[in-house]
Amino acid sequence: MKQTVFPPGWDSNRVAKVLAHDETQTEDEALFEDEAAFEMDGQTMMEVPTVLVPAVRELLAKHNAA
């Protein structure tokens, strides 16, 4: 059996809470939450071609480590 490896700051309890939240949301609540993400100060939402996702993740990891 493969052991699950979580990102830093995450554990099975946190994953369970996120899943429970997502699974109990109405469609309207989920839509509101998604739209609110586009309004956050200090962040930009953008579409990235799938082939570039690994490079973008690497850049973000370097930025967050700095």
PEGI-V811848 format. One record per residue. N is the residue number from 0. RES is the residue in three letters. SS is DSSP state (hx for helix, st for strand, lp for the rest). PHI is phi in degrees with one decimal (NA if undefined). OMEGA is omega as a letter, one per 30 degrees, with the letter a starting at -180 (* if undefined). Layout:
((N RES SS PHI OMEGA) (N RES SS PHI OMEGA))
//
This chain:
((0 MET lp NA a) (1 LYS lp -79.0 l) (2 GLN lp -82.8 l) (3 THR lp -76.3 l) (4 VAL lp -111.8 a) (5 PHE lp -99.0 l) (6 PRO lp -63.8 l) (7 PRO lp -53.7 l) (8 GLY lp 87.2 a) (9 TRP lp -111.5 l) (10 ASP lp -148.2 a) (11 SER hx -63.0 l) (12 ASN hx -65.2 l) (13 ARG hx -65.6 l) (14 VAL hx -62.1 l) (15 ALA hx -61.6 l) (16 LYS hx -64.7 l) (17 VAL hx -64.4 l) (18 LEU hx -61.9 l) (19 ALA hx -62.1 l) (20 HIS hx -61.5 a) (21 ASP hx -64.0 a) (22 GLU hx -75.5 a) (23 THR hx -101.6 l) (24 GLN lp -72.8 l) (25 THR lp -78.5 l) (26 GLU hx -61.8 l) (27 ASP hx -64.1 l) (28 GLU hx -64.2 l) (29 ALA hx -64.7 l) (30 LEU hx -62.5 l) (31 PHE hx -59.9 l) (32 GLU hx -63.5 l) (33 ASP hx -64.2 a) (34 GLU hx -66.1 l) (35 ALA hx -63.2 l) (36 ALA hx -62.3 a) (37 PHE lp -75.2 a) (38 GLU lp -100.3 a) (39 MET lp -67.6 l) (40 ASP lp -70.9 l) (41 GLY lp 83.2 l) (42 GLN lp -134.6 l) (43 THR lp -127.4 l) (44 MET lp -97.1 l) (45 MET lp -149.0 l) (46 GLU lp -86.9 a) (47 VAL lp -126.0 l) (48 PRO lp -57.0 a) (49 THR hx -53.3 a) (50 VAL hx -65.8 a) (51 LEU hx -92.9 a) (52 VAL hx -56.4 l) (53 PRO hx -58.7 l) (54 ALA hx -67.6 l) (55 VAL hx -65.8 l) (56 ARG hx -60.5 l) (57 GLU hx -63.3 l) (58 LEU hx -61.6 l) (59 LEU hx -64.2 l) (60 ALA hx -63.4 l) (61 LYS hx -65.4 l) (62 HIS hx -63.9 a) (63 ASN hx -69.3 l) (64 ALA hx -78.0 a) (65 ALA lp -74.0 *))
//
